[in-house]
Amino acid sequence: MQQSGYQPELFPVYHLTRQPPPADDPDARQRPNTEPIYTTTTFWTRTGAEYLTFWYVGRITEDAVCCDKRKILDGKVIDTVLFLGSERQEAHVK
């Protein structure tokens, strides 16, 4: 689950991976999978912490229910808001 509190639907995609296939399924790397497509690291100078982000291909459906709308990030309470369709663009422009 991502930090927003919404459960995403992951899409299986074809992509190269350095993971070895399971011993009992040597052709597993030839099929789509839902493993992360990219990983980034961010160093927070305020706290000295390093934050790992795993990037997946997926979506949050319009009828998704948020498990917990209030989150604490870096000691501050934040609220989750999900923008749909054209609402995204309007919110980005403001």
PATOR-435169 format. One line per field, with one value per residue: residue number from 1; residue in three letters; x negated, y, z negated of N, C-alpha, C in turn. Coordinates in pm, whole numbers, m for minus. Atoms other than C-alpha are relative to their C-alpha. Layout:
seq <- NUM,...
type <- ALA,...
n.X <- X,...
n.Y <- Y,...
n.Z <- Z,...
ca.X <- X,...
ca.Y <- Y,...
ca.Z <- Z,...
c.X <- X,...
c.Y <- Y,...
c.Z <- Z,...
***
This chain:
seq <- 1,2,3,4,5,6,7,8,9,10,11,12,13,14,15,16,17,18,19,20,21,22,23,24,25,26,27,28,29,30,31,32,33,34,35,36,37,38,39,40,41,42,43,44,45,46,47,48,49,50,51,52,53,54,55,56,57,58,59,60,61,62,63,64,65,66,67,68,69,70,71,72,73,74,75,76,77,78,79,80,81,82,83,84,85,86,87,88,89,90,91,92,93,94
type <- MET,GLN,GLN,SER,GLY,TYR,GLN,PRO,GLU,LEU,PHE,PRO,VAL,TYR,HIS,LEU,THR,ARG,GLN,PRO,PRO,PRO,ALA,ASP,ASP,PRO,ASP,ALA,ARG,GLN,ARG,PRO,ASN,THR,GLU,PRO,ILE,TYR,THR,THR,THR,THR,PHE,TRP,THR,ARG,THR,GLY,ALA,GLU,TYR,LEU,THR,PHE,TRP,TYR,VAL,GLY,ARG,ILE,THR,GLU,ASP,ALA,VAL,CYS,CYS,ASP,LYS,ARG,LYS,ILE,LEU,ASP,GLY,LYS,VAL,ILE,ASP,THR,VAL,LEU,PHE,LEU,GLY,SER,GLU,ARG,GLN,GLU,ALA,HIS,VAL,LYS
n.X <- m85,80,m20,m126,m104,m79,58,11,m10,125,m11,115,65,125,118,120,30,124,m35,1,m131,m6,58,m103,m66,107,m53,m76,46,m55,m141,m19,3,m38,114,26,68,109,20,78,35,3,63,m61,106,m51,0,111,m57,m8,m134,m7,m130,m15,m97,m76,m101,m130,m98,m96,m130,m83,m84,88,m29,123,6,34,25,95,134,103,120,102,m55,m115,m119,m42,m125,3,m105,15,m56,m36,m14,36,29,146,57,m44,71,142,14,m25
n.Y <- m118,m121,m90,m72,73,70,125,m7,121,9,58,80,m53,62,m85,72,1,72,109,133,65,109,125,87,m69,m74,m90,m107,m131,m24,m38,m127,8,m123,m48,m142,m29,m94,m30,m121,m31,m142,m28,m113,m65,m39,112,92,129,29,48,82,m3,105,m44,109,m38,35,m108,m4,m11,m113,39,47,m49,m28,70,m95,m126,m85,60,m82,m2,m88,m61,m85,72,m39,60,56,m42,67,m75,86,m58,m140,m63,2,m113,m124,m13,m24,m135,m98
n.Z <- 0,m5,113,m8,70,m100,m49,m145,m82,m75,m133,m41,m120,m41,14,38,143,33,90,m61,6,97,m51,m56,m110,m69,m102,65,m46,m134,15,71,147,70,78,m26,m126,27,142,22,139,31,129,67,78,132,95,m29,m41,m142,m29,m121,m70,m101,m100,m60,m99,56,6,111,m67,43,114,107,134,73,128,105,m71,72,9,62,m81,57,121,m29,m46,m134,m46,m134,m92,m129,m111,m112,m133,m22,129,17,m72,66,127,m31,m52,109
ca.X <- 0,m131,m152,173,371,525,471,333,402,64,33,m186,m438,m726,m1054,m1409,m1509,m1830,m1643,m1713,m1408,m1286,m1459,m1128,m1024,m1322,m1097,m948,m1158,m988,m641,m495,m545,m449,m798,m914,m1021,m1259,m1405,m1526,m1698,m1659,m1881,m1703,m1957,m1730,m1717,m2013,m1779,m1777,m1438,m1390,m1113,m999,m815,m543,m303,52,354,590,947,1206,1409,1110,1165,893,787,649,672,448,77,m223,m519,m831,m641,m358,m2,98,434,477,676,733,784,959,937,944,932,561,480,685,515,169,231,344
ca.Y <- 0,342,630,780,511,383,25,40,m214,m325,m398,m687,m559,m700,m554,m664,m760,m874,m1109,m1474,m1684,m1936,m2273,m2446,m2189,m2094,m1920,m1678,m1388,m1425,m1337,m1009,m933,m672,m608,m244,m90,158,241,580,698,1040,1174,1400,1648,1758,1414,1239,962,797,730,446,480,183,271,40,48,59,270,375,317,595,396,325,362,525,313,608,966,1117,1045,1168,1268,1412,1483,1671,1548,1551,1477,1258,1398,1196,1399,1234,1310,1684,1769,1675,1937,2207,2137,2141,2481,2653
ca.Z <- 0,79,m169,m44,m224,101,218,572,845,985,1356,1471,1725,1924,1809,1757,1406,1246,1018,1086,1168,910,943,1014,1279,1501,1758,1502,1635,1976,1837,1710,1340,1081,946,912,1243,1076,736,616,299,141,m136,m384,m516,m803,m959,m798,m685,m346,m191,60,320,525,848,981,1276,1148,1073,798,914,892,639,414,41,m165,m462,m658,m530,m798,m785,m976,m763,m919,m1243,m1067,m1015,m648,m482,m174,119,437,755,1048,1421,1498,1125,1133,1393,1217,883,1045,1205,881
c.X <- m89,35,132,110,92,m72,m8,21,m127,24,m122,m56,m124,m113,m117,m22,m129,27,m10,140,m1,m54,104,76,m101,50,75,m40,56,146,12,m5,37,m112,m20,m74,m121,m10,m84,m32,m7,m61,64,m104,46,m16,m119,48,m5,133,m2,140,m1,114,63,90,134,94,77,135,83,86,m82,39,m132,6,m25,m39,m102,m131,m92,m126,m95,54,120,115,39,129,m17,119,m27,71,25,6,m46,m29,m151,m62,36,m76,m146,m22,11,m125
c.Y <- 124,92,74,m68,m76,m127,5,m136,m3,m68,m86,55,m83,99,m86,10,m77,m114,m133,m62,m107,m129,m89,64,85,98,120,139,35,45,135,m21,135,49,150,19,91,20,126,14,151,18,125,64,41,m110,m93,m136,m14,m69,m76,8,m107,41,m121,56,m48,118,m9,22,115,m33,m51,65,18,m68,96,132,88,m76,94,m14,102,78,89,m85,54,m73,m50,50,m68,82,m94,80,144,73,8,124,132,21,33,145,103,33
c.Z <- 0,m116,3,m81,95,44,152,65,86,133,29,131,32,m24,m47,m150,m22,m99,71,m7,m110,62,66,117,78,107,m60,50,138,m5,m70,m152,m60,m91,29,133,m21,m150,m10,m149,m15,m137,m59,m90,m139,m103,19,45,152,27,132,59,107,93,69,110,m54,2,m131,66,m58,m120,m119,m133,m74,m137,m116,67,m70,m19,m75,83,m61,m120,22,49,138,35,142,79,133,107,116,129,10,m130,m24,63,m68,m130,24,42,m112,m76
***
